[in-house]
Amino acid sequence: MSKENTKTLKIYEKLFQSYFDGTDRRVKSIGKEAAAKKFEKELEFWLNGFSALPESATILEIGSANGAAAKALAEHGYVATASDTVKGFLDEIKKNGLNPIKFNVLTDKLDKKYHGCLAWHVFVHFTKDDAKTALSNIHSLLYPGGRMIFDVQNSSAKHNKDAEWIDYGGDYHMGAERFFQYYSKDDIERIIKDTGFNIIKLIERKSNSGINWLRLVIEKPTNVEPEIEKYIEDEIMPLYKKMAGHSDEHIRQVISRSLNFAEQINDGSIKANDFTGCPERKINYNMVYVIAAFHDLGRSVDDATHEKVSAKMLLEDPELPKFFDSKQLKIMAEAIEDHRASNKHDPRSIYGKIVSSADRNTNIGVMLKRCYEAIRDKYSSKTENEVIEITRQVLREKYGGKSGYAAKKIYFKDPDFEAALDKIELITRDPADFRKLYNNSTT
């Protein structure tokens, strides 16, 4: 963390109210309608950038200030978390009804993984070395295929100046100079490449104030061969949307989590004791991706035995032999057969353990909804309160106290799932409390 960023943060700690006052002055000077339109255009850029992610993807906003961006993303269905390092900003975010985390992307580490990150008007205060550090840390926070959206000031608007200390006048006057860094396209493209991201979109935008912005959408690679990804996206994923009461949302979550486990095993972040099915001791990303994509496909034929049907569909797929040999296809089919938490036996290979672990939902709201809907369909004659109570009992049987049959089958370190288990244990202990919680969540 540079001395420039350290000093700038201290200014925000001291003058955070001046920052909010300046924002209010700006709204008054251009008008509420113009300010709202400006925000809507920015939101449209963010939503377009995140559109490739699962519908309820987890998004971490870095440098949230008042939390407006995180709140807007949450209103569009994302599970958005606001964060900042400045106490005054964190307090303001709480006033706006959010539960932020204190997080400095240059110095702090998080166990949790996210599908996306947003850092809007944040990199302006990062030196080029800081920017590289921030993107490297964000790379480790994202699932494979995760996306990062951010912006930087283009040096072309400052006559090719590299950096400067200034305090804006007028609406944005704060009373102290802050550090501002400027980037050429070559600068930022080089930093992005060096930190392992691919550029999805880079556009230039000139503001009325004369500041020239570079807006970026970048992506963490999946390490899957493009031809395989294209085949799955074009031919397999659309099949899920044709299933009654189903979508590709869950499948995309399992793909993300599967590739994340594979990446962490390969880089040593997760210690795997059993490499059955993978004697080379390096997980094949292509195999993991296809296993995850096919694992629920059999639900379109028979839900009760869908794991066997899905495995058969994989083995009979005419395109997959172009990418995998017969031995790999057999391991992949077995992994699909073995993925269900209700199976009495453990998966036969590490690939089965990966998809089985990835198939665990970590979103409490989704857990409640899916379990309730399944019980509602099965016991159509039951009253609403009876269905809610059966839902509670099933959740406890499956996850409760970390002793349920699904909770026991954790094959790799998984902080997200363990946090979800703790929440399930807490909310399912008391029938009355659970019924009240469920009723509140649906009103």
Secondary structure, DSSP 4 states (H G I P E B T S, - for coil): --HHHHHHHHHHHHHHHHHHHHHHHHHHHH-HHHHHHHHHHHHHHHHHHHTTS-TT-EEEESS-TTSHHHHHHHHTT-EEEEEES-HHHHHHHHHTT---EE--TTT---S--EEEEEETT-GGG--HHHHHHHHHHHHHHEEEEEEEEEEEEEGGGGTT--EEEE---GGG--SS-EEEEEE-HHHHHHHHHHTT-EEEEEEEEE-TTS-EEEEEEEE----S-HHHHHHIIIIIHHHHHTSTT--SHHHHHHHHHHHHHHHHHHHTSS--S--TT-TTSS--HHHHHHHHHHTTGGGGT-STTHHHHHHHHHHH-SSGGGTS-HHHHHHHHHHHHT--TT-SS--SSHHHHHHHHHTS---HHHHHHHHHHHHHHHTTTS-HHHHHHHHHHHHHHHTGGGTSHHHH---S--HHHHHHHHHHHHHTS-HHHHHHHHHHHT-
